[in-house]
Amino acid sequence: MTPPGYAFQLEQTDGAARAGTLTLPHGTVRTPCFMPVGTHGVVRGLSMGEVEETRAQIILSNTYHLHLRPGEGVVRALGGLHRFTGWKRPMLTDSGGFQVFSLEGMRKIEESGVTFQSHVDGSKRHITPESAMEIQWELGADIAMQFDHVVPGASEHALAEVGMERSLRWLDRCLARHEVLRVQGDEDPGGIVRQQTMWPIIQGGIHNELRLRSLDGILSRADWTGVAIGGLSVGEPKPTMHRVLELLEPRLPSERPRYLMGVGFPEDLIHGIARGVDLFDCVAATRNGRHGTAWITDGKVNVRKAAFRTSDEPLDAECDCRCCTTVSRGYLRHLFVVQDMLALRLVSLHNIRFLIRLAETARAHVLSGTYASWSASWLARYHGDRTRTTD
């Protein structure tokens, strides 16, 4: 299960918080780490050069969306995701399980796979565990995720059990197909030998017994290069998510990276790292940015608020991103008022850098053994000044 070019070294722990280095074919990732989301092979509104400026170490793209447009065959013909997008560092593709889950009324889940109606052109599509692996192999990311059955966050035990058990059965099929693809070997059009690993996803909703059964089933199947936790932040309360993470943390292999899928608000990183999570991703950084909401050290602000009209202060004086070091709050507000696309791009860029810088700082405190005190102080400051919340 461990292809060449993959390794993880756990460097330090502070309670359950961890600092490590994940080695992948396209580079190293120092954890804890936030992964910007490039759903369609692009981090919304930003060039790959701008994403690189944020010091992003790894980005995520989505199998479901790239399968629909432009199609994995097109991506492969153009050299795989790295060459297609111009991103030279590590990449991860999620399998599309969450996107299929979100197509309520437009999909049918069966044991063979999922039949769904494309939101793009209405065409009927069918994705199986095997085809999800084949699509991700064609895309060529460093890490491919298993195809799983996601259920709503507060699902009753019976429904969560169905999704968990099916995810384990689908994991067997994903593993078998991915192993065949990997052993056969392949080359990109440019002659580069393709390397890829696959990670499983823990399911089970909010139910402790199901989560532990899912984890035990996963660990009994292979010596994975990483393990993901899915089906959280899909409607359940935050304290419930924290409880699930605390349940899983001591049972997860310490020598493997842990990835919490689809979770990435600032406080989520702080709480997740405290509970042993290494990798995060979320679209909220760019989605909030496009609507004028920025995360700063003292909380959350609405850049469009009237109070910013004549402010010559930076958005966040403690941030080193291009937005905060080159333009004022007043100018940012002006850009939103005149509906210039630069406004969306600058705040999105800032929010990504904010999360990446937050993870970098968290890593430093894990290494120095001060994570608990620092994180408590950070949360108190971030949530302390309610006058800065959106109007």
Buried (B, 14 or more C-beta within 10 A) or exposed (E): BEBEEBEBEBEBBBBBBBBBBBEBBBEBBBBBBBBBBBBBBBBBBBEBEBBBBBBBBBBBBBBBBBBBEBEBEEBBBBBBBBBBBBBEBBBBBBBBBBBBBEBEEEBEBEEEBBBBBBEEEEEEBEBBBBBBBBBBBBBBBBBBBBBBBBBBBEBEEEEBBBBBBBBBEBBBBBBEBBBEBBEEEBEBEEEBEBBBBBBBBBBBBBBEEBBBBBBEBBBEBBEBBBBBBBBBBBEBEBEBBBBBBEBBBEEBBEEBBBBBBBBBBBBBBBBBBBBBBBBBBBBBBBBBBBEBBBBBBBBBBBBBBEEBEEBEEBBBEEBEBBBBEEBBBBBBBBBBEEEEEBBBBBBBBBBBBBBBBBBBBBBEBBBEEEBBEBBEEBBEEBBEEEEBEBE
